[in-house]
Amino acid sequence: MPNEQGPPPCPRCGHRVARLVYGRVRRSAELQRALDAGEVVLAGCVVGVHRWACTGCGARYADAPEPGQDRPDGSTA
């Protein structure tokens, strides 16, 4: 679960994990700022079960990754 500092880093590669934004979004300065800052990732129009994505390797997570989680599906080794 994310804390005040945001979710833990990606268990696969260590990069930032950001919220996925689904749907046809209207581009705005605020959205662009969030994209540039790695706070959100655009996910397309078809809503899926994933809510988080790694900004480095692209792994997707239904819940914010937990420390020690090895794989995007929640399983370990």
DAUR-V404532 format. One record per residue. N is the residue number from 1. RES is the residue in one letter. SS is DSSP state (~ for helix, > for strand, _ for the rest). PHI is phi in radians with two decimals (* if undefined). D_CENTER is the distance of its C-alpha to the mean C-alpha in Angstrom with 2 decimals. Layout:
n:N res:RES ss:SS phi:PHI d_center:D_CENTER
n:N res:RES ss:SS phi:PHI d_center:D_CENTER
This chain:
n:1 res:M ss:_ phi:* d_center:12.27
n:2 res:P ss:_ phi:-1.13 d_center:10.98
n:3 res:N ss:> phi:-1.95 d_center:14.13
n:4 res:E ss:_ phi:-1.06 d_center:15.64
n:5 res:Q ss:_ phi:-1.60 d_center:14.13
n:6 res:G ss:> phi:1.73 d_center:10.50
n:7 res:P ss:_ phi:-1.24 d_center:8.72
n:8 res:P ss:_ phi:-1.12 d_center:10.43
n:9 res:P ss:_ phi:-1.15 d_center:9.69
n:10 res:C ss:_ phi:-1.02 d_center:8.73
n:11 res:P ss:_ phi:-1.15 d_center:11.92
n:12 res:R ss:_ phi:-1.37 d_center:12.67
n:13 res:C ss:_ phi:-2.25 d_center:12.88
n:14 res:G ss:_ phi:1.55 d_center:12.29
n:15 res:H ss:_ phi:-1.32 d_center:10.06
n:16 res:R ss:_ phi:-1.13 d_center:7.67
n:17 res:V ss:> phi:-1.86 d_center:4.19
n:18 res:A ss:> phi:-2.19 d_center:3.19
n:19 res:R ss:> phi:-1.18 d_center:4.19
n:20 res:L ss:> phi:-1.48 d_center:5.43
n:21 res:V ss:> phi:-2.03 d_center:9.09
n:22 res:Y ss:> phi:-1.69 d_center:11.69
n:23 res:G ss:_ phi:1.77 d_center:15.33
n:24 res:R ss:_ phi:-1.50 d_center:17.71
n:25 res:V ss:_ phi:-1.67 d_center:16.80
n:26 res:R ss:_ phi:-1.58 d_center:19.52
n:27 res:R ss:_ phi:-1.15 d_center:18.98
n:28 res:S ss:_ phi:-2.54 d_center:19.89
n:29 res:A ss:~ phi:-1.09 d_center:20.19
n:30 res:E ss:~ phi:-1.15 d_center:17.70
n:31 res:L ss:~ phi:-1.11 d_center:15.00
n:32 res:Q ss:~ phi:-1.08 d_center:15.96
n:33 res:R ss:~ phi:-1.08 d_center:15.87
n:34 res:A ss:~ phi:-1.14 d_center:12.29
n:35 res:L ss:~ phi:-1.11 d_center:11.35
n:36 res:D ss:~ phi:-1.09 d_center:13.72
n:37 res:A ss:_ phi:-1.43 d_center:12.50
n:38 res:G ss:_ phi:1.28 d_center:8.91
n:39 res:E ss:_ phi:-1.50 d_center:8.04
n:40 res:V ss:> phi:-2.43 d_center:6.75
n:41 res:V ss:> phi:-2.30 d_center:6.48
n:42 res:L ss:> phi:-1.29 d_center:9.46
n:43 res:A ss:> phi:-2.01 d_center:9.57
n:44 res:G ss:> phi:1.72 d_center:13.36
n:45 res:C ss:_ phi:-1.56 d_center:16.01
n:46 res:V ss:_ phi:-1.56 d_center:16.00
n:47 res:V ss:_ phi:-1.26 d_center:13.99
n:48 res:G ss:_ phi:-2.01 d_center:12.76
n:49 res:V ss:_ phi:-1.39 d_center:12.07
n:50 res:H ss:_ phi:-1.37 d_center:8.36
n:51 res:R ss:_ phi:-2.11 d_center:6.43
n:52 res:W ss:> phi:-2.33 d_center:2.88
n:53 res:A ss:> phi:-2.51 d_center:2.59
n:54 res:C ss:> phi:-1.34 d_center:4.89
n:55 res:T ss:_ phi:-1.41 d_center:6.82
n:56 res:G ss:_ phi:-1.72 d_center:9.87
n:57 res:C ss:_ phi:-1.67 d_center:10.50
n:58 res:G ss:_ phi:1.48 d_center:8.13
n:59 res:A ss:_ phi:-1.00 d_center:7.97
n:60 res:R ss:> phi:-2.01 d_center:6.39
n:61 res:Y ss:> phi:-2.34 d_center:6.96
n:62 res:A ss:_ phi:-1.24 d_center:9.11
n:63 res:D ss:_ phi:-2.12 d_center:9.08
n:64 res:A ss:_ phi:-1.00 d_center:7.56
n:65 res:P ss:_ phi:-1.09 d_center:9.12
n:66 res:E ss:_ phi:-1.69 d_center:12.66
n:67 res:P ss:_ phi:-0.97 d_center:14.76
n:68 res:G ss:_ phi:1.59 d_center:16.72
n:69 res:Q ss:_ phi:-1.29 d_center:14.54
n:70 res:D ss:_ phi:-1.65 d_center:15.26
n:71 res:R ss:_ phi:-2.27 d_center:13.72
n:72 res:P ss:_ phi:-1.02 d_center:10.77
n:73 res:D ss:_ phi:-1.46 d_center:13.46
n:74 res:G ss:_ phi:1.66 d_center:14.17
n:75 res:S ss:_ phi:-1.46 d_center:17.44
n:76 res:T ss:_ phi:-2.05 d_center:18.88
n:77 res:A ss:_ phi:0.20 d_center:21.11
